Amino acid sequence: MAEFKVGDTVQITGATMTGNVGTVTSFDEKRGKYLVLISAVTQNYFTADELKLFKA
């Protein structure tokens, strides 16, 4: 089951791109990873344990 939903604002806590904030754009059920849009040209896949909800 997905822990985050499309449109959630998340902060990256994993080794790659730590501290960046982005928006969940999709969830790949097969791989168990979230696609996070970080900027207009940067996106990457992360597992749930590499993300946390961002609260401003």
N, C-alpha and C positions, 0 to 999 in steps of 0.2 A: 504494500500500500504506500502511496506517495505521502511524504511528510510535508511537502510544500506544494503549492498550487501555482498554475500559470498566473503571472502578474505579481506574485510575491516579490518584495524587495529583500534581497539577501546580502549578507556579508560573507566573504570567502574566508575560511579559517584554515584551509588545507595548506600544504607546502607550496603549491603553485598559486600565484596571484594573491597571496594573503593580504587581507585588509581592504581589497577592492570591494566595491558595492555594485550590484547589478540586479537585473530583473529576470526571473525564471520565465523562459519562453516555451519550454516543452519538457516532457519527461519521457525518457526512453525506458519503457518497462522491461524490455529484453536485457538491457545492460544495467538497469537500476541507477541511471544517472540523469541528472537535470542539466538542461542546456541553459546557461546563464548568459545573457547579453550584458556586457560590461560597458561597452561604448558602441558608437555607430558602426565600428569596424572590428570590434573584438568580442568574441564569444568563446565559451569553452564548456566542456562537460565536467560535472562534479558529482560526487556521491553525497548523500544526505549528511554524512558525518564531516564533510568538508564545508558545510554551509550552516549559517544561523540566520534567523529572521533579523532584519535590520530595523532598529528603532532609532529614529532621529532625535 
